[in-house]
Amino acid sequence: MHIPHTGKALYPQNIQRGFIRQVIYSATALLDPKCQLCSEACTYRSALCSACLMQLPHMPQCCPVCALPTPHGNHCGDCLRKPKPYQRTRCALLYENPVSYLMHSFKNHSQWDIGRMFCEQWLNQHQQNINGDLVTKPAIQVTQAIIVPVPSHPKHSAKRGYTPSVVLAQHLSRSLNIPLQYALKANREPKQQKALCRKQRLQNLHNVFEAPYPIPQTIILVDDVVTSCATAIAASHALQKSGAKNIEVWAIARTPLT
């Protein structure tokens, strides 16, 4: 099924700004590559030294649906009480220091090497499992799925000059040879989520996303961080309206508590 592209990683109105920042950062990293955490020497484009990589807080056992850490990997109470519109969430890291610091640098300072490192951490943890355990049982092969990044509002993407979730989705798409489609768009600018409780976040994102074209039944929704699941829920509802039946959420990090 052909789906028209409805978004881009870089936005024309600010492509020069994002490009210039990335060129400056890449040139610095090439001439004097240093770990983003301890400033020790590291290899080019690796973002972190091997010692700091080993210290990243990886995901413990967690709820298979929303990735909230739970004893023995059981379903959490919220997912048992309120089934999600998606079947699984896969994250690589806990959203706590230093991951939160690194994520801020990636999202707000054009440090795409950190985004690449995040994707490598995700792939190291999940790549061997996804082909035989994607979304439903019996297993759906990744060849039947498409990757869809969670879009930012154009105002935010224009300010940055790029969309972080799209950068992540592009790297995962290339690494796993899964088609990437920009099937979602943000219809309006929601309020800032940080100060809102979970109920308010869900209300804030109601009808924010739209999938204006028919899409395949199996979708991999890519985002940077899962916090309250509000974004994943809102985006999944929009995808379901356009034909999605099986949705899996892939994100770099998960907050320990919602």
Secondary structure, 3 states (H helix, E strand, C coil): CCCCCCCCCCCHHHHHHHHHHHHHHHHHHHHCCECCCCCCECCCCCCCCHHHHHCCCECCCECCCCCCECHHHCCCHHHHHCCCCCCEEECCEECCCCHHHHHHHHHHCCCHHHHHHHHHHHHHHHHHHHCCCCCCCCCCCHHHEEEEECCCCHHHHHHHCCCHHHHHHHHHHHHHCCCECCCCEECCCCCCCCCCCHHHHHHHCCCCEECCCCCCCEEEEEEEEECCCHHHHHHHHHHHHCCCCEEEEEEEEECCCC
